[in-house]
Amino acid sequence: MSLFIQIKMILITFIYGLFFSFTFNLSKKVLLDSKRVIKLLLSSLFMIDHTLLYFILIRFINNSILHIYLFIFFILGIYFYRHYFTYTNKTKLT
């Protein structure tokens, strides 16, 4: 795999981590007041959809070849979204 494709995959995986975290927060708000069976079904459907979407996305770029650094950048994308884009009600204890 060429260096250009690897850099492209890293950027796409990082951005997909941001997108995954954003949609996860939206689905969490929707499922907050749902019944247990509905939560289970919709959570499963959410994970299956995101997995298929990611593999379809990388299929066009590098024939669905996964490397460990892609998982690392996916986790970094989730961490970056949660750290910089979500509002948490943190108060300082003085």
N, C-alpha and C positions, 0 to 999 in steps of 0.2 A: 504494500500500500504506500502510495507516495505521501510526501510530507504535506502537500497541499490538501489532500483528502483527510489526513489525520487532523490537521488544524480545523478544517471545515466540520469534521465530526465532533471535535471538542466543543466548538462554539455552538453547534446545533444542539448537542446534548445538554450543555449548560443552560441554554435558552429553554429547552424542553423541561428541564428541572424547574425553572421559574414558572413556566406555564402549568406544569403539574401541580405545584404548590398553590398557585392561584386558584385553579379549578377545584383542588381539594378543599380549600377554605370555603369556596362557594357551596360545594356539596355538603360540607359539614354544617353550614348554616341551614340548608334546606332539610337535612336529615335530623336536625336537633329535636324536633317535636314529633318525629315519625314513630310508628310502631316498630317493634323489634324485627319482625319478619321483613318488613319493607326496608329497614335499614340494612339487613343482611343482603337482600337481593340487589338493592341499588349500589351498595358498596362493592359487591362482587362484580356487577356490571361496569361500574366505574373503573375498577382495576383491569378488567379484561379489555375494555375499550382503550384505555391508555397504553396498555402493553401492545395491543395490535397497532395502534396509531404510531407508536414509536418504531416498531419493526417495519411498518410500511414506509415510514420516513427514511430510515437508514437503508432500506432495501434499494431505494433509488440512488443513494450516494455510494455505498460500498458493498452492496450485495449482502447485507445483514451480518457483517463480520463484527463481532463484539470483542472488545478488549477491556481489561480491568480499569484502565484510566477513564473509559467512558462512564463506568459506574461511579467512579470518584467524582467526575465533573457533574454528573447528575445529582449526586448528594450535595455537592458544593452549590449547585443552582438552587436546590431546595433550602439549604442553609442561608444563602444570600437573600432569598425572598423573605424567609421568616425573620431574618435579622434586620433587614433594611426596609421592607415594604409592609409588614403587618404592624398594626398598632396594638401595643400591650399596655395595660394600665399599671405601670410600675410607679410606685411612690417611694421616695427616699425616706428612710428612717433617720430622723435627726434628734 
